[in-house]
């Protein structure tokens, strides 16, 4: 989907920017090379700086959470929550476990849109693989396909796909490419 900063005119931080920041964070966390991870974090910082925001990861008992907050909240390298008038300006995204099941309809609609893009641009074999990946991410994680971690992709490829998708020989031969095409479609 094309990135559009008009997707929510009232939002201080557009939803497309939040989604892209989450994706870059997940890519950085999954990167095997330190310089690759740093490149993703730099891209995220530039993206958020355009809107006057910064990012940090909060780790606690419930897992990791990406926190996107206004730059002006940081004073002398420290955020002082007691001095913040409207903490609702921050955006928090869980990086651990499944997404919000209450948003399943929106997540599935997003995933089906990516399936349609892949099918239209690359044919039915890739479209069928993308559809199986959409089923997996929507039903097992209640999250957009393009937010999948490398571990979730491997779980899909190693466990879900061969057991639940009933793939044809053609589908099995190109499934990794199909997953790449999903991420490409999401970045367009």
Residue pairs with C-beta under 8 A, 6 or more apart in sequence:
1 16
1 113
1 114
1 186
1 188
2 188
3 16
3 17
3 20
4 14
4 16
5 14
5 16
5 17
6 14
7 14
7 15
7 16
8 14
8 15
12 51
12 70
12 89
13 48
13 51
13 53
13 68
13 91
14 51
17 47
17 48
17 50
17 51
18 68
18 91
18 93
19 144
19 146
19 147
20 44
20 47
21 44
21 47
21 48
21 55
21 66
21 68
22 66
22 93
22 95
22 147
23 146
23 147
23 186
24 40
24 41
24 43
24 44
24 47
25 40
25 41
25 44
25 55
25 57
25 66
25 95
26 95
26 147
26 148
26 149
27 40
28 37
28 38
28 40
28 41
28 44
29 37
29 64
29 95
29 149
30 149
30 150
30 151
31 37
31 40
44 55
45 54
45 55
48 54
48 55
48 68
49 71
52 70
52 71
52 72
53 68
53 69
53 70
53 71
54 68
54 69
54 70
54 71
54 74
55 66
55 67
55 68
55 69
56 66
56 67
56 69
57 64
57 65
57 66
57 67
57 95
58 64
58 65
58 67
59 65
62 94
62 96
63 94
63 95
63 96
63 97
64 94
64 95
64 96
65 92
65 93
65 94
65 95
65 96
66 92
66 93
66 94
66 95
67 90
67 91
67 92
68 90
68 91
68 92
68 93
69 79
69 89
69 90
69 91
70 89
70 90
73 79
73 84
73 90
75 83
81 87
98 140
98 141
98 142
98 143
99 107
99 141
99 142
99 143
99 144
99 147
100 142
101 142
103 142
104 138
104 142
107 137
107 138
107 142
107 143
107 144
108 134
108 138
110 144
110 145
111 134
111 137
111 138
111 144
111 145
112 134
114 130
114 134
114 144
114 145
114 146
114 182
114 185
114 186
115 127
115 130
115 131
115 134
115 182
116 127
117 185
117 188
118 126
118 127
118 130
118 178
118 181
118 182
118 185
119 126
119 127
119 130
119 131
120 127
121 181
121 185
122 178
122 181
125 168
125 170
125 171
125 174
125 178
126 174
126 177
126 178
126 181
128 165
128 167
128 168
128 171
129 161
129 165
129 167
129 171
129 174
129 175
129 178
129 179
130 145
130 178
130 179
130 181
130 182
132 156
132 160
132 161
132 164
132 165
132 167
133 145
133 148
133 156
133 161
133 178
133 179
133 182
134 145
135 164
135 165
136 156
136 160
136 161
136 164
137 143
137 144
137 145
137 147
137 148
137 152
137 156
140 160
141 148
141 152
144 186
145 182
145 186
146 182
146 183
146 186
146 187
148 156
153 179
156 179
157 175
157 176
157 179
161 167
161 175
162 172
165 171
167 175
171 178
